[in-house]
Amino acid sequence: MSAKENQLNFSDNIFEPEKIKVGRNNYQLYRARFNNLYALYKYLKSNPEINHDVFYKLSSVKGSYDFAGKPYEEALEDLIGEVDPGYEEFLKLQSDLNNAKKGKVHKFRLVRTVAGGHLNIPAYCAGNPLCYETEERVSKPKFIRIHVSLSYYWGTSKNQVLHRAIIITNIIKALEKAGYSVDLNTFEMSQEGNELIYIIVQIKKHGGRLNMSALYKTLCHVEFLRRILFRLLETMDVENSWCEGYGQTCSESFIRKALKLGNNDIFFDQPREMGIYGDDLADDFENAIKHLNLEDKINVEKAKREFREDTKVLSKKRY
């Protein structure tokens, strides 16, 4: 059996390759989708076929702890297990950010009442008790779509990964608190020659609440990419030399073209592209806000003060 069998045996998750054009170039796109972490766990736990023709060594298993985090089997069980102690510290770094602009748009609807407003003559003559009309304001949340890349280049540190996760959750929660309806797309798109992989791991449904534990498991630790997503890639029917470096993370401009993202969609790139260096959380937050052009929606100075205070408290507790 070959990795091609995975398309037949797991048709809800692994799809037939398709040809797409990005700019002037043609690519073979390999796509996988998982509606939650349990679906991803179930797929990997089912021992799908490994593409040994391409992946002659399995980095998902052989990667060192310093680079790839905790061992593969442990990382796999973490997808459905209890969150680790670091989750509590992660939650404490969620700041209460003020928003400069509320994300509400106001519309009006015509409402008929028994008194007040303007008299509707035909309704009055017909004896309808609801013969007065007035306008009622209806508030609806503005819609924002956020895309989060789950992959990053090999030199990205664990601190960079953690800081970006903290920044992402703070921004999403701040926008939701301001009245925005947030649609979150979490995915990996990587390239090797003329082949692309596009892996979607859904952790928030549109209109649903932000699942903090799922977001923590996918964004805070390097093993989600370097163990879990690496193993998923090892089961895909790619043909190019992916084993050398497991592909190159696609740039924001490329992804926006390939996925036809909206001009107003917010895109969280890999840490180094957003000025997230992993040394100082407050500085990383400010750099990310500037990169995203969200200064009008986020109180940066307040957030920086809170981050610096929180990290001092947490540092004292650790030592």
C-alpha positions, -999 to 999 in steps of 0.1 A, spaced: 0 0 0 11 36 -6 1 70 8 -23 73 -21 -45 49 -2 -51 75 25 -73 95 0 -96 65 -3 -95 54 34 -98 89 48 -118 107 22 -132 132 47 -97 144 56 -73 137 26 -84 150 -8 -74 143 -44 -45 166 -56 -56 195 -78 -38 218 -102 -39 255 -93 -23 286 -108 -8 312 -86 4 342 -106 20 328 -137 31 295 -122 12 262 -120 12 240 -89 0 206 -77 -20 213 -45 -23 185 -18 -51 194 6 -61 180 40 -88 192 64 -97 184 100 -127 200 117 -112 198 152 -82 183 171 -100 151 178 -105 145 140 -67 150 136 -59 127 165 -83 100 151 -66 102 117 -31 99 130 -40 72 156 -55 51 127 -19 46 114 -24 60 79 1 48 53 35 66 53 49 79 21 83 61 25 93 68 -11 97 105 -3 102 104 35 130 80 39 136 94 74 108 105 96 115 138 112 83 136 131 99 109 152 136 115 149 137 153 155 155 163 187 137 176 217 155 210 214 141 214 179 108 195 178 97 194 214 83 165 232 82 130 215 57 123 188 36 98 207 33 121 236 25 151 214 -2 130 197 -19 121 230 -18 158 241 -42 166 213 -71 151 233 -55 151 268 -56 176 296 -37 208 290 -2 210 307 6 234 336 18 260 312 -18 266 301 -25 285 334 4 309 327 -8 313 291 -43 323 304 -28 349 328 -11 366 298 -45 375 283 -47 413 287 -79 434 289 -72 455 258 -93 486 251 -104 492 215 -105 526 199 -134 517 176 -163 495 184 -171 470 157 -208 477 154 -227 488 124 -262 502 129 -292 494 107 -328 504 112 -360 484 107 -396 496 105 -417 484 134 -455 488 138 -468 498 172 -501 507 189 -489 542 196 -461 566 188 -443 573 156 -461 580 123 -497 570 117 -501 545 88 -534 557 73 -543 524 54 -536 504 86 -557 528 107 -586 527 82 -585 489 82 -588 489 120 -554 474 125 -544 481 161 -507 483 150 -513 514 130 -482 535 140 -448 531 125 -414 538 140 -378 530 132 -359 507 156 -321 506 156 -306 471 151 -270 466 160 -251 439 141 -214 430 146 -189 437 119 -172 407 104 -135 400 104 -117 370 90 -84 361 105 -59 336 90 -32 321 111 -2 302 95 7 272 115 42 268 99 74 287 103 110 284 92 134 260 109 153 286 129 122 299 148 126 296 185 101 282 211 98 317 226 89 332 192 62 306 188 48 312 223 49 350 220 30 349 187 3 326 203 -2 350 232 -4 380 208 -29 361 185 -53 352 214 -52 387 228 -60 403 195 -89 379 188 -104 384 223 -100 421 220 -118 422 187 -146 400 199 -150 421 230 -153 452 208 -182 435 190 -165 420 160 -176 386 147 -143 367 141 -139 339 116 -106 321 123 -88 300 97 -58 281 111 -37 262 85 -3 253 70 7 261 34 42 250 24 59 246 -9 85 222 -24 92 230 -60 59 229 -79 40 211 -51 20 228 -24 4 213 8 -26 230 24 -36 216 57 -65 231 76 -70 224 113 -101 242 125 -101 253 161 -129 279 160 -162 278 141 -176 310 127 -200 324 153 -186 299 179 -166 308 210 -128 308 209 -115 274 222 -86 285 243 -73 250 251 -74 240 214 -56 272 204 -30 267 231 -23 231 219 -19 242 182 -1 275 186 20 275 218 44 246 213 67 237 184 57 200 185 24 207 169 42 217 137 74 196 140 58 164 153 21 164 144 19 184 111 52 168 100 37 133 105 6 144 86 27 155 57 45 122 58 12 105 50 4 127 20 11 115 -16 36 141 -25 64 134 -50 91 161 -46 120 161 -22 100 172 9 122 151 32 151 175 30 134 203 50 96 195 50 90 223 26 93 261 27 66 281 45 48 302 19 49 339 21 18 361 30 17 375 -5 17 341 -21 -9 327 3 -32 357 -3 -30 350 -40 -34 312 -37 -63 313 -13 -78 345 -28 -80 361 6 -99 394 11 -80 427 12 -93 433 47 -86 398 60 -60 398 89 -31 375 83 -8 362 111 25 353 93 54 334 108 70 352 138 100 367 122 80 383 94 59 401 121 88 414 141 83 388 168 117 378 181 109 361 214 130 383 237 104 408 251 67 401 248 57 438 251 80 448 222 69 418 201 32 428 207 39 463 195 58 451 164 29 427 155 2 454 159 22 477 136 27 449 111 -11 442 111 -20 479 110 -43 475 140 -32 506 160 -67 521 156 -83 490 172 -59 480 200 -46 501 229 -9 492 225 6 511 254 -19 496 279 -12 461 266 26 466 269 23 478 305 1 448 313 24 423 296 55 436 314 37 434 347 24 399 341 57 386 329 74 400 360 49 382 383 52 349 364 90 351 364 90 355 402 67 325 406 91 303 385 122 311 405 
